[in-house]
Amino acid sequence: MSAQDLHLLIVDDDERIRVLLQKFLIRNGFLVSAARDAGHARRILSGLDFDLIVLDVMMPGEDGISLTRDLREDSATPILLLTAKGETEDRIAGLEAGADDYLVKPFEPKELLLRINAILRRMPEAPETNAMPKLLSLGPLRYDIERGELWQGEDAVRLTATESQLMRIFAARPGEAVSRAQLVEDLGRDKGQSQERAVDVQITRLRRKLEADPKQPRYLQTVRGAGYMLAPD
């Protein structure tokens, strides 16, 4: 899928930033809509589907983290948060709410473009029509390796772009521990302790979808001193 096929939503209360980002991303081939606050974004989202949302955290009224958390109740659309706060705890709060990545203001538009493309690359690819499905059984869940889809009975379990990529990484090596540093590298993130902690947050979120008791994981296990391991039935 080319950029011309992708529709982005920019949500920022600063009109100057909205216009700048919208023009820049349109020049780079995307279809781009814009919203001035969370309420405006909700109205747009009620009638349109988007491939990715770029969402400012600090807005009057409902903030970006609250909107992210609410959207994650029924949507897996990738979300990239923009924040003026550089503290680790604020970034972690955004990831815990369900964001796929974050970018600290001020930033270069080129960096935003790189982050957007990195997130979109982590989205599941459409399967080949003649591909035979390969499934992993995870208790009441099944994971279709070819399609990159998680199912519970006849119902699809929504995965964010990052959760989907994590499942692909683990499913490629079931029963094998993957280190946090390797996960950071496979996810295309910058190396560093803060990114490893961010991976821990994403693992916690993914466990909530895989495990009957996320605090005592059966399928996405912690391997002491080695990392994390997917242990299908």
N, C-alpha and C positions, 0 to 999 in steps of 0.2 A: 504494500500500500504506500503510495507517495504522499508527500506533505499536502499536495493539492486535494487529497481525499479526506484530510483530517480537519476537524472543527474544534477549535479551542475557545474556552471562555476565560476572559480576564476579569477578575473581581478586585477592584481597588477604589477607595474613596478619593484618591488623588487624581484629578482629571488629567493633569500633565503626564503622570506615569501611565495612566490608562491609554491615552492617545499615543504616547511614544511607543509603548509595547505593542499596541495593536498595529501600528504602521510597520514596525520592525518585523513582526511575525508574518504579516501579510506579504511583505517584500521577500520573505523567505519561504513563501509558497503555501502558507496555512490560510484556512478560512477562520476568521476571528470575530467573535462577538465580545461585548464588554458590558459589565454591570457596575454600578456605582456603590453598592452596598449589598449586604446579605439578603435583604428583602427583595431587592431588584433581581439578584441572582436567582432566588427561589422562583420568581415569576417566570424568568427565562427558562429555567430548568424544567418547569412544569410542562413546557410545550416542545422542548428540543432536547435531543441527546447530543452529548459532546464526547470527544475522544480524550480530552484532558482539561482540567481546570487549574488555572493559575490564580491563587487566592491569597490576598493580603491578610495578615493576622490582625493588625491593629486597625479596626474600623469603628466608627461610631455605631452605637446600637449593638447588634450581635457581632461578635468577633469571629475571625476566621477559624479558630480552633473549634468553637461551638458549632459553626456551620459544617465543618468537616465531620465532626462526630455525628451530627444528625444525618448528613448525607450517607454516611457509612452504614446506616440502618438498612438501607435498601438499594445501595448503588456501589459498584466497584470501579467507577470511573476514576482514573488516576488523578491525584491532587498534588500539586506542587505549591507549598506555602512560601510566601514572601514575608519576611519578618525583619523589623529593625532591631530586634533583640538577638544578641549573639551568644547569650549564656546557654550552656549545655542543657539546663533544665527546661528552658523554653523550647528548645529544639526537640527534646525528648517528649514534651507534652504534645507537640504537633504530631509526632510519629505515633504516640499512643492513641491519639484521636483517630488515626487512620490515614494520615498523609503518607505519600510515597517518598517524598523528598522535601527539602527545604532549601531556601536560598536567602542569605542574610543581606539586607540593604546596607549600604549602596552596592550595586553590582553592575557589571557590564552586560548589556543585552546579549552579547555573544555567549556569555556564560549561561544565561537563561536558556538560550537556544540549545546549548550542549546538554543541559540538564533535561530539557523537554525531550530531546531525541533519545537520551539514555533511558528515560522512563518508558517511552513508546517502544523501544527495542525489547523491553522486558515483558511486554504484553504478549499473550499467547498468539501464535500464528495460526492461520486457518489450516486445518488438516487437509492432506490429500484425500480425494474421494475414494481412492482404492487402497488406502492404508488400513491394515488390519488393526483393530484396537488392542492395546495391551493395557491390562488393568492391574492395579495394586489394591489389595483388600486391606482396609483399615477399620476393622470392626464393622459398624453399620454403614461406613463410607466406602466408596471406591474411587480411585484416582485413575483417570484415563491418561496414560502417558503420552499417547500420540496427540490427543486433543488438548492436553494441558487443562483438563476439567475435573473438578471434584463433585461427586454426586452422593446424595443420600436418598436411596430409593429412586423415585422418579424426579426428585427435586435437585436442581443444581445448587451447589454451595458457592456463594459469591466470594471471589478472591480478588484482592487488590493486585495491581501490577507487580508489586514487590513480593507479595505472598505467592503469586503464581510463579514468579521466577524462582523463589525458594523451593517450591514443590518440584519444579523441573530439576533443580540442582540435586535435591535429595533423591528423587525418583531415579535419577541416572546412576545412583550408587547406593541402592538400598542395603541396609545392614552395615554400612561403612561410615565411620565418623568423619565429619567434615569440620575443620577448624574454623573458628570465628574469622581469622585472618583470610582464609581461603574463601569464605562466604563473602567477605567484603570485596575481595578481588573479583569473584564471579559475578557479583552484583554490579560491578563497574564503578564502585565508590572509591573515593580517595582513602589511602591507608591511614590508620591512626586509631588510638584507643577510643576516641569519641565515636568513630564509625562502628567499631566493634560493639560498643554499648548500644548503638542504634540497631544493630543486627539483633541483639538480645531482645529489644523491644518488639521487633517484628516477629521473632520466634514466639514471644509470649502471645501476641495477637493471633498468630497462626494456630497455636495450641488450643485456643478457645474454640476454633472451628473443627479441630481434629479430635480432641480428647473429651471423654466423659467427665474427667476431673483434671483440668489443666495443671493443677498443682502437683499431681502425681501422674505425669505423662506416661502413657503406654506406647504410643506410636512415634512421637517425636521426642526422643530421649536425649538427655544430657549425658555425655560420656566424659567423666572426670578427666581433666587434663588433655582432652583430645578434641572436644567441640560438641557437635550435635549429630544425631543419627536418626534416620527414618527406619523404623522397624515394622514393616507390614506383616500381616498374618501369614 
